[in-house]
């Protein structure tokens, strides 16, 4: 009887058990530090639903999701204040990484990347973080909160100096000054071959964070802080495909800031689901 039913609440083809899985999907329904338009706590479920509209095969990568072993643990159970919630995220992420599995995380807002990267630090110690984003996220604090989504890369920089920021086109002068003074690898353009060669030369594990607002609002209206003059979906994918050359070093990724309440025709969630599919086909 079981074969006649499907669970549409999970990402497409997420059929493996945790024990057998090479990759583990989970979502973090958290958006309490959102500074403009809330709603990203529903992003994970929107990405899952959108995934069922995709084919399982990628003609670019010539791989199919049916070839992979991954599970979907759905939403992380969050409770307590922000510090307690972040401790939970770090603890769960660390446990999955220590089990030798790659992590695929759906936000939620971008602040959730910090406790995930803390878990990466616990397990791997020396590593690279690659960020695709419209915003620097390098403020030391925002509205009195050092753990705001506007501060996430400043906190990450305290864990590793090897951060690469692509697609950045917005931020306070303080943030741009901080990047220059500390020689942070920050570009308004997306990744190219030269950038990749530098990343390859470091020969370290890589964690990838994709803020969906790296895309122009025309391609991703469903986000809390849309920023004009961004990139097309195709331009972002062309940049992500460069990472095929370092796929074995990528230990996981997150996709954050999808806010379905503002998403016209679900095009943002569909883009995020395809990003997830391609990255999973690349690294698993």
Secondary structure, DSSP 8 states (H G I E B T S, - for coil): -GGG---TTS-TT--S-TTT-SEEEEEE---TT-SS---GGGHHHHHHHHHTTS-SEETTTTEEGGG--EEEEEE----SSHHHHHHHHHHHHHHHHHTT-EEEEEESSTTHHHHHHHHHHHHHSSEEEEEE-SB----S-BTTBTTSGGGHHHHHHTT-S-EEEES--B--HHHHHHHHHTT-EE-SS---HHHHHHHHHH--EEEEEEEGGGB-TTT---STT--SS-B-HHHHHHHHHGGGGGGGGEEEEEEE---GGG-GGGHHHHHHHHHHHHHHHHH-
